[in-house]
Amino acid sequence: MSAAIKIAGLAVGNSRVSADGTTYRIKQDVSQDQHLEGLPLGTIGGTQVLHNFPLDGEYELQAKLYRTNLNIVRGLESPHQVEFSVDGYRVHLATIGGTEDLESLFEKPTDTGDAVEARLRVRVPVKAGPHAVTVTFLQESQVAGPGRLQGYLRSSVDNFDWSGQPHIQTLTINGPFGATGPGDTPSRKRIFACQPESSRAELTCARQILSTIARRAYRQPTTDEDLKEILSFYEEGHEHGGFEAGIQSALQRILVSPQFLFRMERDPAPGVVHAISDIELASRLSFFLWSSIPDDTLLQLAVDGKLKRPAVLEQQVQRMLEDPRSKALVDNFAGQWLRLRNVRNVAPNSDLFPDFDDNLRQSFQRETEMLFESILREDRSVLDLMTADYTFVNERLARHYGIPGIYGSQFRRVAIEDPERRGLLGQGSFLAVTSHAERTSPVLRGKWVLENILGLPVPPPPPNVPPLKERANGEKPRTMRQQMAEHRANPVCASCHKVMDSIGFALENFDAVGAWRDEDADARIDASGELADGTHVDGVMELRQALIRKPDLFVGTMTEKLLTYALGRGIDYHDMPAVRAIVRDAARNDYKFSIIIRGVIQSAPFQMRMASGD
């Protein structure tokens, strides 16, 4: 209910909305001494947000800066210019730092910080609707950081250093003040397909608007009974606030309807296996490929009973895959299957990995997403996820991987010269997510490969599994292999570790943040081992070859994951003949991504349904 009230008010433009504030926070470990992708050229640091302004009016933009543990604003020893812009147009330019601010900082650190941040506040008129709001530093204000024995890539190493480049911590947008109306927003253009010329025409216009919205929201034709219920809310809202208030009230009702909130598929009788309807197929298609509702074209074909025709279905799948909305497969399917969403939680020990920052964390995720999307868009073999001789990097990620000649924040496609880096097994997203804060984890890496590449479930660990033994004071550091050998001496642990550890050890040349290394604990890394089928591997290249030697294993696992995602449920033995048929068909077509997607859509589990019994 709360969400429906807020969304309907934003969509229609509720003129009675009160001033409110939204705060956007930047992570403390974002390095802000360099240009950030998406921000204007000639700037460094800062942030850009897409904010939905509810009404035409004035809004206050307020930036705040990171402070040390003693509440001292960082980076005031030199002057810096801070620019605020809306949709690329500058609305405010403030200067902070310099001799005067620095002298005042040492006398009254808190008062000076507050006075500096007061300059980073501006009230500006903004039209209603979504706008890109940016706060950043002009690049010409950048100065060399203080001299250190160790120069880190990360510009915010700790909370004690008051010098260097200032860092923006938050951007708050308050308002509206002195609102003048709802404006001409994209949502209002979408909603108000008609405007009543008189009070007599209001109900007719309302029926047209609300029937169209309900048809899209419910993903099926609107019945007279549906519309009658919705119009009762329109009339109540109209009575208190007029035509637009009535539309807003009716929209709230639509947004809390079970027909909107749930994807309903009706069964003819319990226990009966039956084909889903064209309208139900339209929803399955759109939520699978777009993570959203069917568009008008898809829905109309379903209403006309044409969507199941093979030629029509093929044409619609092709259209949907070419549509930018199909990026939802990257964001949601790849995010779930490859656990890319966990990258945001990677937090290595900053004492052991002082160069690691949020810029690198974001780059890890972006690299894998772009590789996945390139295979989808170019309709390449899905085996390229394991073997691709190219990747996508910006300067920050290239420096981490040791790739020369890459400059700037923009990602670009590059050839991989180092074969160890090919495919998913050489990417920082996978390697960092499967590590601990202080060290690598052959167990987590082996488990990830077994579950996501080979489709072999790993049983949960038995209770009371002892952790790795910590090194005593004065004891010589031990390699991960030595520590795991001691751990496997426990017979309770040995059986599962035998399956997982050899896979993880083959990846041990990658440290906890995915950087290449040749030694661990002053000893050369031994990346050899024997897989469960007896295959001997030594290092990531031999492991990769062993994993794709039988490509149907990897493709079958991906197909299972994709079918699970498409159906929104777990799959069981009833679904496996369909999975095997999709893999066989893909094998005849070089395992192309589109063949697997079409196989899922044409499969019986996707187009059929068995009604639940009583």
N, C-alpha and C positions, 0 to 999 in steps of 0.2 A: 504493500500500500504506500509506504513512504517513497519507494523508488518511483512508482507510477505517478504520484503527485508531483514529484520533482521533475521527472522527465516530461510530463505533459505541460507543466509550466514553462520549461525551457523551450519545448517545441513550438508552443503557441505564442509565447511571449507574454507571461503573466505580468501585467502592469502594476500589480499590487505587491510584487516581490520586494522584500526589504534588503538593505545593503548587507552584504555578507563577504566573507573572505576565504580565499583558497590559497594554500601555501604549497609550493613545489620545492622539494629539498634535493640538493646535490650531495652525493656520497662524499664522505670526507676524503676518500683515497682517489678521487678523480684528479689527475694531474692537470692543472689549469695554467701551465706555462707554455702551452702550445695551442695551435688551432684545433678546434674540435669539429668533426664532420657535421655538416648541416648548418653551421653558423656562418655569418658573413665572412668573406675573404678579408684579410687585413685585421682580423681579431684573434684574440687568444682567450681561452677559458670561458667561463660563464655557462649559460644554458639557454635553450629555446623550448618553449612549451606551446602547445596548441590549446588555447583556452576558449571556452564557449561563453561569450558575454550575453547575459539574458535580455538586456534592453539597450536601446540607445541611451547614452548618458555619459557621465564622467566616472572614471575609475582611477583608483590610486595604485600605482606600482611601487613596491617597496622591496629593495634588495638588502640583505644582511650578509656580513662577512664572517668567515671563520675566525675564531679567536683562540688563543692559547689556553692552557689550563689555568693561567693567571688572569684570564679575561682581557688579554691584550690583543687588539686587532693586528693581524699579520700584514707585513709588507708595506708599512707606511714610511720607510726610510727614503723612498723615491716617489716622485709624482706618477700617478696612473690616471688615465681617463676611462671612465665607465660610460658605456653607451646603452641607452634603452631604445628599443625600436618596436614598432607594431607593423607587421606585414612588410618588413624591410625598410620602413620609413622611420628615421630618427625622431624620437619625441623628447629625448632628454640626454644631455651630456654633462657629466659631473667629473670634477678633478678631486682626487683624494691623494693623501701622502705628500711628502716633501718636508723641507726643513721645519716649517711651522708646526705641522701635525706631529712630526717626530719629537720635537721638544715638548709639546704639550702631552704627548703620550707618556713620557716618563714622569711627568708631574701628576697627571690625573688620567690614568689609563682607561678607566671605565667611562668617565665623562667624555674623554676624547673619542673613544670608540663610538659612543652614542651620537656625538656631534658629526662624526664622519658619516655614519649610516643615515643621518638626517638628510645629507646631501643626495643620498641614493633613494630619494622618495620624490615622486612626481604624480600629479593628477592630470589626466588627459582625457579628452572626449573620444569615445570609441563607439562605433556602430555595433548593433546587436549581431550576434552570430559568432562562428569560430574564427579566431585570428591567431596568427603566430606572434608570440611576444618573446623578445630576446633581450637579455642583459649580458653584456660581455665587455672585455677590456680591448681598447684599441691597441694594435700590435706595436705601434711606434713607442708606446709607453713601457715596453718590456725592457728590463735591465738585467744584467748578469747577476746571478744569485751569489750569495756569500761564498767565499772560498772554503772548501771542506777537504779533509783528507780523502774522503770518498765521495765522488759525485754520483748521486743516484738518478736513475731515470724518473722515478716518482718524485713529484714536486712537493708532496705533503708527507714527509717521512714520519713526523711525530706531531704531538700537540704542544711541544715546548718551544719550538723555534718561532720567534716573532718576526724574523726577517725573510727576505725573498719576495716572491710574487704573491700578492693577496689572492685569496680564494673566496668566491661567492658561495655562501652556504644555502640561502633560501631566496626564493622570489615569491612574494605575496601579492595577490591581486584582490583589492577590496572594491566593493561597489555593488550596484550602481548608485551614484549620487545625482540628484536632479534629473531623474529619468524622464525622457521625452516621448517614449513610445516603444512598441515592440520591434520596430524596424522592418527590414525586408530580408529576412534570414533565409537560408536554404530550406530549413524545415518548414517555415511558413509557406514558401512557394510550393513545397511538396504537399502540404496539407490543404491549403485553401485553393482548390481547383476552380472554385467559383466564388463570387462575392454578391450577396443579395443586394438588389437595387432598391428594395423596399421591405418593410416589415412582413408583407404578405409572402415575399419570396424567400424568407429566411428558412422556413421548414423544408422547402423543396431543395434549397442549396445544402442544408444540413444533411438531408438524406443522401444526396450525391456524395458529399465529402465523407460521411461516416460509413457508407456502404463500401466505398473504395478502400478506406483505411482498414475496415474489418476484413475485407476480402484478402488483403495482403497480410494482415496480422494473423488471421485464422488459417491462411494458406489454402482457402477453398471458397467457393461461392457463398455469399451471405444469404441466409434464409430470412423470411419475413419475421420469424420468431426472434432470431438474433437481432435484427434491426429494431424490432419493437422494444426489446430490453435496453439497447444502447440509446435509443431516442428518449426513453424515459429519463435517463441521466442528462441528456442534452436539455430537455425541457426544464429540469430542476435547476441546472446551472444557468440557463437562459433567464429564468425567473429572477435570479439574484444578481446577474451581471451582464445580461445581453447575449448577443449571438456568439461572440468569441469565447465568452465564459462557458456557454453551453457546449461548444465544441471541445473545450478543455476538459470539462467534466465527463463528457462521453469518452474522450480519449483515455482518461484515467480508468474508466470501466473496462475498456477494451484491453488495457495493459495488465489487468488483474484477472482476466477471464482464463479459466482452465484451457480454453481452446487456443489461447495464445501461449500460455506458459508450458503446456504439454504437447508433445507430438503424439496425437492420438491415431491409432490404426484400429479400425473396427473389424471384429471377427464375426463370420456368419453363424458359427456354432462352435461350442467347445470341442477341442481335439481335432478340428478339421484343418487340413493343409490346403492353403488357397493362395492364389496370386493376389498381391496387393493392388489397389486401384491405381489409376493414372495419377490421381491427385496425391495419393500417398507416395507414389514413386517420385513425383516432383519434389516433395519435401526431403525424401531420402537423398536424392541427387544433390539438392542445394546445400543441405547440411553437411554432406560428405565433401563436396568439392569447394564450397564457399564458406562453410560454417555460418550460414545465414539463410534467410527465407528465400523461396523461389522469387525470381523477378516476374514481371508481368508476362513476358514472352513464354517462359516455361510454364507458368500457371495457366495461361490461356490454352496452350497445347494440351495440358492435362484436362482442363474443363471440356475441351472439344473431343476428348478421347483419342487423341492422335499420338500421345507421347510414347506409347509402347511399340509403335510401329518401328521396326528395326532401322530403317533409313532415317526416320525422324530422331530417334534416340541417339543414333550415331552422330548426327549433325549437332544435336544439342550438347552432347558430351564434348565434342570438339570445340564448340563455341564457349562452353563454360571453362574449359582448360585454358583457352586463349585469353579469357577475361582476367584482368588484374586481380579480381577477387579470389582467384584460385591460389593466390599466395597463402591463403588460409591453410592449405596443405603443408606449406613450409612451417608456418608459425605454430600450428596446432598438432598436425600429425608428426612431423619431424621433432617438434618440441617435446612430445610425449615419448615417442619411440626411442629417440637418441638421448633423452633426458637433458635437452638443452636448457630447459627451464631451471635446472639445478645449477647452471653455471653462475647465476646471479648470487648464489649462496657460497661460492668458493671463497674461502678466506684463509690463505696461507699465512703461516707465521711470519710477521713482518721483520723479525730479527734475522730469520734464515733466508727470506726472500724479499729484501728491502726494495727491489725494483718493481715488484708486482703492484699494479694499481687498477682502478676500475676501468681505465682506458683499455688495458690488456684484457680484462675480464669481458668487456663488451666485444672486443675484437675476436676473442675465441668463439663466442656465440655467432657473431656475424659471419665469420669465415665458413662455419659449417652450414649455416642457413643458405649462404650464397652458393656453395657447392651443390647442396641438395636442389636448390631452385634452378641452377644451370642444367642439371640432369633432367629435371622436369620440363623446363622450357624448350630445351634442345632435343627432347625425346631421345636421350641417350640410354645405353644399357645401364640398368641399376647396379651392375657389377662395378661400374665406375665409382660408386661410393667407396669401394674398397681399393681401387687401383688407379684412380685418376692421376694423371701426370701433370695436373695443374691445380691451382688453388687461388684464393682471393685474399689479398693482404693490403694493409696500409703500412705507413712507415713504422708505427709502433709494433705491429705484429711481425713485420719483416725483420726488425732489429732483434726481436725475441728469437726468431727462427734462424737468424744469421743469413738472411737473404739480402745481398747488397743492391744498391742503386734504386731503392724505393723511398720516395720522399712525399710528405704530405699526409693529410688525414683521410683522403679519399681512397676507398678500396678499389683495387683493380686486379684483373686476372693475370696471373703470372705462371710461367712454366716451372715445374719443380725439378731442380737439378739433382737434389739429394733424394735418392729412392726411398730412404727411411721415412720421409715425410708424406709419401703418397697415401691418399685415401683417409678414411676416418681414423685409422690406427695411428696416424702421425699428427693428428690435430689436437691442439691444446684443449679444446672443449671436452673431449672424451678423457684425455689424460689428467686434467685437473679435477674433473668431477669424480674420478675414481682414485683420488689420492686423499691422504690425511693432511692436516695443516702443517705437520712437521716432516712428513716423509711420504714416499710412494706406498702403494698397497697392492702387491701382486694378487691378493685375494679379491679385492674389489674390481681390479681390472680383469682378472680371469672370469669372475662372475658376470661382469658386464658383457664380455664377449660370448660366453656360453648362452646367456639369456637373449641377447639382442642380435647376435650374428648367427649363432647355430641353433637357436630355439630350444635349448636344453635347460629346463628349469633346475635351479639349484636349491636343495632343501635348506631350510633355516638352520642356523647353527644350534647345536645342543645347548641346554642351559649351563650356566656357570663356566663358560669357556674362559680360560685365563688369558689376560692380555699379554702382549709381548713383554718380555722381561726388560726393565729399564736398566740402562748402563750405570753401574756403581761408580762412585767417585774414584778417579784414578784408573779406571778400567779402560782398556784400549777400545776405540769404537769398532763396532761389528757391522759387516755389510748386512743388507736386508736378507740375502740368502742365508747367512749364518744365523740370523735371528729366527727366520722361519724354520730352519732345520731343527732348532731347539724346540720351537712351538709344536712341530709335527711329531715330536717324540711322544706326545700324548696320543695314545691309540684312538681316543674318542675323536680327535681332530684329523687324524691322518687320512681317513678315507676320502673326505670331501676335498681336502687340500691337494691330494694327488691329482684330482681332476682339474682344479683351478690354477694351482701355483705355476705350472710350467708355462701356461699362457701368460700369466702376469710377469714371470721372470724374463720372457722373451721381449717384454716392453720396458725392462728395467733401465735401459739407457736413457729413457726419458724421465726427468726428475718430477717432483710433485707439481710443478707448474708447466710441464711439457717442454722444458728446455733440454737439449741434448747434453749428455755427459758421458765420459768414458770411465770415470772412477766413482766409487762410493766408499766412504770411510777409508780413504787412502789405498784402496785396493782396486785393481781393474775389474770391471763388472763382468760377471759370467752370466750371459743371457741364454744359455743353452738349457735344454730340457726335453722331455719326452711327453707327447700328448697322449690322451687316453687311448687312441687307436694304435699307438706304438710309433707314430711318426716322430722323428727327431728334428727339432728345430733349434736354431741358434740365432736369435735376434728377430727383430720385427719383420724383416723382408721374408725370411723363411716361414715365419708364422703366417704372414699374409698369404703366401703361396699355398700353404697347407689348408687355410680356411676356404680358399676359393677353388681348390682342386676339384671339389664336387660342388659346382655352383648352385645346384638345386637346393642345397642346404641353406645357403644364405638367402636365395630368392624365395624359398619356401617360408623361411622365417619372416621376411619382410611382407610377404603376401598374407600370412596369418595376422600380422600386426595391422596391415592396411584393412583387411576384412573386419577385424575387431573394431577398428576406428570407424569404418563405414557403417557398421550395424549398430554401434553404440552398445554392444554387449560382448561378453566373452564368447569364444567359440568352443565347440566340443567335437566329439568324434563324428557327429552327424554332418558337420561342415567340412570335414577333411577331404572327402572326394572332390568337392568344389575347389579347394585349395590346390590339390594335386593337378586338377585339370587346368587351372590357371597357369601353374608353373610349367606344365608340358607345352601349353600353347605359347608361353613366353619364350621357352627354349628354342622353339622353331623360328622365333622372330628376334633373336639376339637379345633377349630379356629386356626389350624396350619398356620404358616406364609406362607409356600410353597403353601398351598391350595388357599390362597388369591391371591398370586402372579400369580399362574396358572389361577385362575378365571379371573383376570384382562386381561391376555394375550389371553385367549380363548373367551373373551366377544365380543359382536358385536361392541361396540364403539372402541375397539382396532383393530379389524380386518376388520371393514367396514368403509366406508366414504360416506358422502353425499356431492355431488358437490354443490358449491355455485351457486345461481341463478344469472341471468344477472342483 
